[in-house]
Amino acid sequence: MLLALLWGCVEDTGTSWKQFNAGDNTLDVVVGTVDELDPVETNLTSTTGETQVGTGSVDPGGGPVGTVHQVRVEVLADYETAVSRVSVRTDSGDRGVDEFDLLRDSAGAGLWVGDIQSVGTAGEVRTDTLTIRLWEEDTSGG
């Protein structure tokens, strides 16, 4: 399971959200390797998958248990005002699923970052799937 270091689990603020990007914008992170792996990156697309709305990356893309991974999301300028929350859902198989909000950079409206640490037991090797989710506030009242 990837453990949040700089932010906590998503909490209910009473705000309604709707997802701005496609639900299949994922990255795989290998946990339990001997060495750190190269960063992994993916394009983030609109709900239909037709338009690129940003990029997401994890650095390093894998490593030994205990590795701190930086998750970075850059929302393209045309869409940065629509996105008011970014989260990453971690699926660690038998270890469970968690979701964490990223922090918006104070100087860059489209830049969101956070660090997570991989946890596990000695000798454990697995691939965790991180789903990057962009959110816009749902003002439809419904």
PyMOL commands that place a pseudoatom at each C-alpha (Angstrom):
pseudoatom trace, name=CA, resn=MET, resi=1, chain=A, elem=C, hetatm=0, pos=[0.000, 0.000, 0.000]
pseudoatom trace, name=CA, resn=LEU, resi=2, chain=A, elem=C, hetatm=0, pos=[1.220, 3.495, -0.688]
pseudoatom trace, name=CA, resn=LEU, resi=3, chain=A, elem=C, hetatm=0, pos=[1.095, 5.647, 2.429]
pseudoatom trace, name=CA, resn=ALA, resi=4, chain=A, elem=C, hetatm=0, pos=[0.426, 9.376, 2.356]
pseudoatom trace, name=CA, resn=LEU, resi=5, chain=A, elem=C, hetatm=0, pos=[3.146, 11.544, 3.842]
pseudoatom trace, name=CA, resn=LEU, resi=6, chain=A, elem=C, hetatm=0, pos=[2.158, 15.115, 3.076]
pseudoatom trace, name=CA, resn=TRP, resi=7, chain=A, elem=C, hetatm=0, pos=[-1.608, 14.917, 3.067]
pseudoatom trace, name=CA, resn=GLY, resi=8, chain=A, elem=C, hetatm=0, pos=[-4.339, 12.849, 4.606]
pseudoatom trace, name=CA, resn=CYS, resi=9, chain=A, elem=C, hetatm=0, pos=[-7.146, 10.798, 3.238]
pseudoatom trace, name=CA, resn=VAL, resi=10, chain=A, elem=C, hetatm=0, pos=[-9.904, 12.577, 1.386]
pseudoatom trace, name=CA, resn=GLU, resi=11, chain=A, elem=C, hetatm=0, pos=[-12.464, 13.904, 3.843]
pseudoatom trace, name=CA, resn=ASP, resi=12, chain=A, elem=C, hetatm=0, pos=[-16.059, 14.925, 3.251]
pseudoatom trace, name=CA, resn=THR, resi=13, chain=A, elem=C, hetatm=0, pos=[-16.263, 18.728, 3.047]
pseudoatom trace, name=CA, resn=GLY, resi=14, chain=A, elem=C, hetatm=0, pos=[-19.908, 18.856, 1.941]
pseudoatom trace, name=CA, resn=THR, resi=15, chain=A, elem=C, hetatm=0, pos=[-18.864, 19.974, -1.543]
pseudoatom trace, name=CA, resn=SER, resi=16, chain=A, elem=C, hetatm=0, pos=[-20.177, 17.950, -4.455]
pseudoatom trace, name=CA, resn=TRP, resi=17, chain=A, elem=C, hetatm=0, pos=[-17.593, 16.973, -7.045]
pseudoatom trace, name=CA, resn=LYS, resi=18, chain=A, elem=C, hetatm=0, pos=[-17.734, 15.567, -10.549]
pseudoatom trace, name=CA, resn=GLN, resi=19, chain=A, elem=C, hetatm=0, pos=[-14.788, 13.955, -12.232]
pseudoatom trace, name=CA, resn=PHE, resi=20, chain=A, elem=C, hetatm=0, pos=[-13.241, 16.081, -14.975]
pseudoatom trace, name=CA, resn=ASN, resi=21, chain=A, elem=C, hetatm=0, pos=[-10.999, 13.443, -16.557]
pseudoatom trace, name=CA, resn=ALA, resi=22, chain=A, elem=C, hetatm=0, pos=[-11.371, 9.881, -17.819]
pseudoatom trace, name=CA, resn=GLY, resi=23, chain=A, elem=C, hetatm=0, pos=[-11.545, 7.151, -15.195]
pseudoatom trace, name=CA, resn=ASP, resi=24, chain=A, elem=C, hetatm=0, pos=[-8.737, 5.129, -16.772]
pseudoatom trace, name=CA, resn=ASN, resi=25, chain=A, elem=C, hetatm=0, pos=[-5.896, 7.653, -16.311]
pseudoatom trace, name=CA, resn=THR, resi=26, chain=A, elem=C, hetatm=0, pos=[-3.594, 5.300, -14.396]
pseudoatom trace, name=CA, resn=LEU, resi=27, chain=A, elem=C, hetatm=0, pos=[0.066, 4.676, -13.646]
pseudoatom trace, name=CA, resn=ASP, resi=28, chain=A, elem=C, hetatm=0, pos=[1.675, 1.467, -12.398]
pseudoatom trace, name=CA, resn=VAL, resi=29, chain=A, elem=C, hetatm=0, pos=[4.293, 1.672, -9.630]
pseudoatom trace, name=CA, resn=VAL, resi=30, chain=A, elem=C, hetatm=0, pos=[6.411, -1.370, -8.782]
pseudoatom trace, name=CA, resn=VAL, resi=31, chain=A, elem=C, hetatm=0, pos=[6.963, -1.885, -5.053]
pseudoatom trace, name=CA, resn=GLY, resi=32, chain=A, elem=C, hetatm=0, pos=[9.745, -4.113, -3.745]
pseudoatom trace, name=CA, resn=THR, resi=33, chain=A, elem=C, hetatm=0, pos=[12.396, -3.739, -6.436]
pseudoatom trace, name=CA, resn=VAL, resi=34, chain=A, elem=C, hetatm=0, pos=[16.062, -3.623, -5.429]
pseudoatom trace, name=CA, resn=ASP, resi=35, chain=A, elem=C, hetatm=0, pos=[16.718, -0.283, -7.143]
pseudoatom trace, name=CA, resn=GLU, resi=36, chain=A, elem=C, hetatm=0, pos=[14.592, 2.772, -7.866]
pseudoatom trace, name=CA, resn=LEU, resi=37, chain=A, elem=C, hetatm=0, pos=[12.998, 2.730, -11.319]
pseudoatom trace, name=CA, resn=ASP, resi=38, chain=A, elem=C, hetatm=0, pos=[12.683, 5.509, -13.887]
pseudoatom trace, name=CA, resn=PRO, resi=39, chain=A, elem=C, hetatm=0, pos=[9.716, 7.880, -13.529]
pseudoatom trace, name=CA, resn=VAL, resi=40, chain=A, elem=C, hetatm=0, pos=[6.430, 6.865, -15.146]
pseudoatom trace, name=CA, resn=GLU, resi=41, chain=A, elem=C, hetatm=0, pos=[4.115, 9.325, -16.889]
pseudoatom trace, name=CA, resn=THR, resi=42, chain=A, elem=C, hetatm=0, pos=[0.708, 9.328, -18.535]
pseudoatom trace, name=CA, resn=ASN, resi=43, chain=A, elem=C, hetatm=0, pos=[-1.462, 11.764, -20.433]
pseudoatom trace, name=CA, resn=LEU, resi=44, chain=A, elem=C, hetatm=0, pos=[-4.640, 12.790, -18.638]
pseudoatom trace, name=CA, resn=THR, resi=45, chain=A, elem=C, hetatm=0, pos=[-7.647, 12.976, -20.910]
pseudoatom trace, name=CA, resn=SER, resi=46, chain=A, elem=C, hetatm=0, pos=[-11.176, 14.369, -20.887]
pseudoatom trace, name=CA, resn=THR, resi=47, chain=A, elem=C, hetatm=0, pos=[-14.065, 12.134, -19.825]
pseudoatom trace, name=CA, resn=THR, resi=48, chain=A, elem=C, hetatm=0, pos=[-14.441, 10.821, -23.378]
pseudoatom trace, name=CA, resn=GLY, resi=49, chain=A, elem=C, hetatm=0, pos=[-10.700, 10.233, -23.733]
pseudoatom trace, name=CA, resn=GLU, resi=50, chain=A, elem=C, hetatm=0, pos=[-10.559, 12.473, -26.803]
pseudoatom trace, name=CA, resn=THR, resi=51, chain=A, elem=C, hetatm=0, pos=[-8.796, 15.564, -25.451]
pseudoatom trace, name=CA, resn=GLN, resi=52, chain=A, elem=C, hetatm=0, pos=[-5.586, 15.782, -23.450]
pseudoatom trace, name=CA, resn=VAL, resi=53, chain=A, elem=C, hetatm=0, pos=[-6.189, 17.931, -20.341]
pseudoatom trace, name=CA, resn=GLY, resi=54, chain=A, elem=C, hetatm=0, pos=[-2.873, 17.377, -18.560]
pseudoatom trace, name=CA, resn=THR, resi=55, chain=A, elem=C, hetatm=0, pos=[-0.142, 14.942, -17.543]
pseudoatom trace, name=CA, resn=GLY, resi=56, chain=A, elem=C, hetatm=0, pos=[0.508, 12.871, -14.466]
pseudoatom trace, name=CA, resn=SER, resi=57, chain=A, elem=C, hetatm=0, pos=[3.783, 11.365, -13.285]
pseudoatom trace, name=CA, resn=VAL, resi=58, chain=A, elem=C, hetatm=0, pos=[5.314, 9.400, -10.420]
pseudoatom trace, name=CA, resn=ASP, resi=59, chain=A, elem=C, hetatm=0, pos=[9.030, 9.640, -9.593]
pseudoatom trace, name=CA, resn=PRO, resi=60, chain=A, elem=C, hetatm=0, pos=[10.519, 7.155, -9.045]
pseudoatom trace, name=CA, resn=GLY, resi=61, chain=A, elem=C, hetatm=0, pos=[8.289, 4.708, -10.897]
pseudoatom trace, name=CA, resn=GLY, resi=62, chain=A, elem=C, hetatm=0, pos=[9.193, 1.939, -8.493]
pseudoatom trace, name=CA, resn=GLY, resi=63, chain=A, elem=C, hetatm=0, pos=[11.605, 1.034, -5.760]
pseudoatom trace, name=CA, resn=PRO, resi=64, chain=A, elem=C, hetatm=0, pos=[12.214, -0.832, -2.542]
pseudoatom trace, name=CA, resn=VAL, resi=65, chain=A, elem=C, hetatm=0, pos=[9.616, -0.871, 0.221]
pseudoatom trace, name=CA, resn=GLY, resi=66, chain=A, elem=C, hetatm=0, pos=[9.879, 2.503, 1.986]
pseudoatom trace, name=CA, resn=THR, resi=67, chain=A, elem=C, hetatm=0, pos=[10.587, 4.514, -1.169]
pseudoatom trace, name=CA, resn=VAL, resi=68, chain=A, elem=C, hetatm=0, pos=[9.053, 8.002, -1.237]
pseudoatom trace, name=CA, resn=HIS, resi=69, chain=A, elem=C, hetatm=0, pos=[7.391, 8.681, -4.603]
pseudoatom trace, name=CA, resn=GLN, resi=70, chain=A, elem=C, hetatm=0, pos=[6.485, 12.181, -5.795]
pseudoatom trace, name=CA, resn=VAL, resi=71, chain=A, elem=C, hetatm=0, pos=[3.149, 12.335, -7.598]
pseudoatom trace, name=CA, resn=ARG, resi=72, chain=A, elem=C, hetatm=0, pos=[2.943, 15.321, -9.921]
pseudoatom trace, name=CA, resn=VAL, resi=73, chain=A, elem=C, hetatm=0, pos=[-0.039, 16.448, -11.973]
pseudoatom trace, name=CA, resn=GLU, resi=74, chain=A, elem=C, hetatm=0, pos=[0.082, 19.296, -14.463]
pseudoatom trace, name=CA, resn=VAL, resi=75, chain=A, elem=C, hetatm=0, pos=[-3.297, 20.475, -15.757]
pseudoatom trace, name=CA, resn=LEU, resi=76, chain=A, elem=C, hetatm=0, pos=[-3.047, 22.309, -19.090]
pseudoatom trace, name=CA, resn=ALA, resi=77, chain=A, elem=C, hetatm=0, pos=[-3.686, 26.064, -18.947]
pseudoatom trace, name=CA, resn=ASP, resi=78, chain=A, elem=C, hetatm=0, pos=[-7.000, 25.819, -20.844]
pseudoatom trace, name=CA, resn=TYR, resi=79, chain=A, elem=C, hetatm=0, pos=[-8.441, 23.600, -18.074]
pseudoatom trace, name=CA, resn=GLU, resi=80, chain=A, elem=C, hetatm=0, pos=[-6.685, 24.686, -14.863]
pseudoatom trace, name=CA, resn=THR, resi=81, chain=A, elem=C, hetatm=0, pos=[-9.513, 26.968, -13.699]
pseudoatom trace, name=CA, resn=ALA, resi=82, chain=A, elem=C, hetatm=0, pos=[-12.093, 24.187, -14.119]
pseudoatom trace, name=CA, resn=VAL, resi=83, chain=A, elem=C, hetatm=0, pos=[-10.110, 21.766, -11.926]
pseudoatom trace, name=CA, resn=SER, resi=84, chain=A, elem=C, hetatm=0, pos=[-10.337, 22.658, -8.241]
pseudoatom trace, name=CA, resn=ARG, resi=85, chain=A, elem=C, hetatm=0, pos=[-9.239, 19.362, -6.701]
pseudoatom trace, name=CA, resn=VAL, resi=86, chain=A, elem=C, hetatm=0, pos=[-6.869, 16.553, -7.700]
pseudoatom trace, name=CA, resn=SER, resi=87, chain=A, elem=C, hetatm=0, pos=[-6.678, 13.163, -6.023]
pseudoatom trace, name=CA, resn=VAL, resi=88, chain=A, elem=C, hetatm=0, pos=[-4.771, 9.951, -6.500]
pseudoatom trace, name=CA, resn=ARG, resi=89, chain=A, elem=C, hetatm=0, pos=[-6.359, 6.581, -5.771]
pseudoatom trace, name=CA, resn=THR, resi=90, chain=A, elem=C, hetatm=0, pos=[-3.896, 3.846, -4.848]
pseudoatom trace, name=CA, resn=ASP, resi=91, chain=A, elem=C, hetatm=0, pos=[-4.864, 0.228, -5.478]
pseudoatom trace, name=CA, resn=SER, resi=92, chain=A, elem=C, hetatm=0, pos=[-2.413, -2.113, -3.763]
pseudoatom trace, name=CA, resn=GLY, resi=93, chain=A, elem=C, hetatm=0, pos=[-4.268, -5.355, -4.392]
pseudoatom trace, name=CA, resn=ASP, resi=94, chain=A, elem=C, hetatm=0, pos=[-4.687, -7.333, -1.162]
pseudoatom trace, name=CA, resn=ARG, resi=95, chain=A, elem=C, hetatm=0, pos=[-3.332, -4.361, 0.810]
pseudoatom trace, name=CA, resn=GLY, resi=96, chain=A, elem=C, hetatm=0, pos=[-6.360, -2.285, -0.154]
pseudoatom trace, name=CA, resn=VAL, resi=97, chain=A, elem=C, hetatm=0, pos=[-7.362, 0.955, -1.817]
pseudoatom trace, name=CA, resn=ASP, resi=98, chain=A, elem=C, hetatm=0, pos=[-6.820, 4.498, -0.520]
pseudoatom trace, name=CA, resn=GLU, resi=99, chain=A, elem=C, hetatm=0, pos=[-7.359, 7.948, -1.955]
pseudoatom trace, name=CA, resn=PHE, resi=100, chain=A, elem=C, hetatm=0, pos=[-5.381, 11.100, -1.235]
pseudoatom trace, name=CA, resn=ASP, resi=101, chain=A, elem=C, hetatm=0, pos=[-5.725, 14.713, -2.305]
pseudoatom trace, name=CA, resn=LEU, resi=102, chain=A, elem=C, hetatm=0, pos=[-2.718, 16.410, -3.883]
pseudoatom trace, name=CA, resn=LEU, resi=103, chain=A, elem=C, hetatm=0, pos=[-1.685, 19.934, -2.939]
pseudoatom trace, name=CA, resn=ARG, resi=104, chain=A, elem=C, hetatm=0, pos=[-2.017, 22.759, -5.446]
pseudoatom trace, name=CA, resn=ASP, resi=105, chain=A, elem=C, hetatm=0, pos=[1.193, 24.724, -5.918]
pseudoatom trace, name=CA, resn=SER, resi=106, chain=A, elem=C, hetatm=0, pos=[0.691, 28.276, -4.661]
pseudoatom trace, name=CA, resn=ALA, resi=107, chain=A, elem=C, hetatm=0, pos=[2.424, 29.769, -7.707]
pseudoatom trace, name=CA, resn=GLY, resi=108, chain=A, elem=C, hetatm=0, pos=[1.035, 27.478, -10.396]
pseudoatom trace, name=CA, resn=ALA, resi=109, chain=A, elem=C, hetatm=0, pos=[-2.720, 26.997, -10.660]
pseudoatom trace, name=CA, resn=GLY, resi=110, chain=A, elem=C, hetatm=0, pos=[-2.282, 23.919, -12.850]
pseudoatom trace, name=CA, resn=LEU, resi=111, chain=A, elem=C, hetatm=0, pos=[0.412, 22.187, -10.786]
pseudoatom trace, name=CA, resn=TRP, resi=112, chain=A, elem=C, hetatm=0, pos=[-0.525, 19.673, -8.076]
pseudoatom trace, name=CA, resn=VAL, resi=113, chain=A, elem=C, hetatm=0, pos=[1.981, 17.574, -6.088]
pseudoatom trace, name=CA, resn=GLY, resi=114, chain=A, elem=C, hetatm=0, pos=[2.283, 15.188, -3.180]
pseudoatom trace, name=CA, resn=ASP, resi=115, chain=A, elem=C, hetatm=0, pos=[4.576, 12.512, -1.817]
pseudoatom trace, name=CA, resn=ILE, resi=116, chain=A, elem=C, hetatm=0, pos=[3.561, 8.987, -0.955]
pseudoatom trace, name=CA, resn=GLN, resi=117, chain=A, elem=C, hetatm=0, pos=[5.649, 6.228, 0.576]
pseudoatom trace, name=CA, resn=SER, resi=118, chain=A, elem=C, hetatm=0, pos=[5.373, 2.598, -0.392]
pseudoatom trace, name=CA, resn=VAL, resi=119, chain=A, elem=C, hetatm=0, pos=[4.920, 0.141, 2.456]
pseudoatom trace, name=CA, resn=GLY, resi=120, chain=A, elem=C, hetatm=0, pos=[5.218, -3.611, 2.574]
pseudoatom trace, name=CA, resn=THR, resi=121, chain=A, elem=C, hetatm=0, pos=[7.099, -6.521, 4.063]
pseudoatom trace, name=CA, resn=ALA, resi=122, chain=A, elem=C, hetatm=0, pos=[10.616, -7.749, 3.345]
pseudoatom trace, name=CA, resn=GLY, resi=123, chain=A, elem=C, hetatm=0, pos=[10.727, -9.664, 0.064]
pseudoatom trace, name=CA, resn=GLU, resi=124, chain=A, elem=C, hetatm=0, pos=[7.302, -8.474, -1.085]
pseudoatom trace, name=CA, resn=VAL, resi=125, chain=A, elem=C, hetatm=0, pos=[7.111, -7.443, -4.747]
pseudoatom trace, name=CA, resn=ARG, resi=126, chain=A, elem=C, hetatm=0, pos=[3.916, -6.123, -6.313]
pseudoatom trace, name=CA, resn=THR, resi=127, chain=A, elem=C, hetatm=0, pos=[2.579, -3.535, -8.738]
pseudoatom trace, name=CA, resn=ASP, resi=128, chain=A, elem=C, hetatm=0, pos=[0.316, -0.809, -7.367]
pseudoatom trace, name=CA, resn=THR, resi=129, chain=A, elem=C, hetatm=0, pos=[-2.033, 1.062, -9.683]
pseudoatom trace, name=CA, resn=LEU, resi=130, chain=A, elem=C, hetatm=0, pos=[-2.426, 4.803, -9.152]
pseudoatom trace, name=CA, resn=THR, resi=131, chain=A, elem=C, hetatm=0, pos=[-5.490, 6.431, -10.702]
pseudoatom trace, name=CA, resn=ILE, resi=132, chain=A, elem=C, hetatm=0, pos=[-5.229, 10.190, -11.109]
pseudoatom trace, name=CA, resn=ARG, resi=133, chain=A, elem=C, hetatm=0, pos=[-8.554, 11.948, -10.743]
pseudoatom trace, name=CA, resn=LEU, resi=134, chain=A, elem=C, hetatm=0, pos=[-9.207, 15.583, -11.615]
pseudoatom trace, name=CA, resn=TRP, resi=135, chain=A, elem=C, hetatm=0, pos=[-12.291, 17.113, -10.031]
pseudoatom trace, name=CA, resn=GLU, resi=136, chain=A, elem=C, hetatm=0, pos=[-14.458, 20.105, -10.702]
pseudoatom trace, name=CA, resn=GLU, resi=137, chain=A, elem=C, hetatm=0, pos=[-17.029, 21.432, -8.297]
pseudoatom trace, name=CA, resn=ASP, resi=138, chain=A, elem=C, hetatm=0, pos=[-20.530, 20.252, -9.171]
pseudoatom trace, name=CA, resn=THR, resi=139, chain=A, elem=C, hetatm=0, pos=[-22.663, 23.390, -9.171]
pseudoatom trace, name=CA, resn=SER, resi=140, chain=A, elem=C, hetatm=0, pos=[-25.670, 21.759, -10.833]
pseudoatom trace, name=CA, resn=GLY, resi=141, chain=A, elem=C, hetatm=0, pos=[-27.475, 21.572, -7.497]
pseudoatom trace, name=CA, resn=GLY, resi=142, chain=A, elem=C, hetatm=0, pos=[-28.564, 18.024, -8.133]
for i in range(1, 142): cmd.bond("trace and resi %d" % i, "trace and resi %d" % (i + 1))
show_as sticks, trace
zoom trace
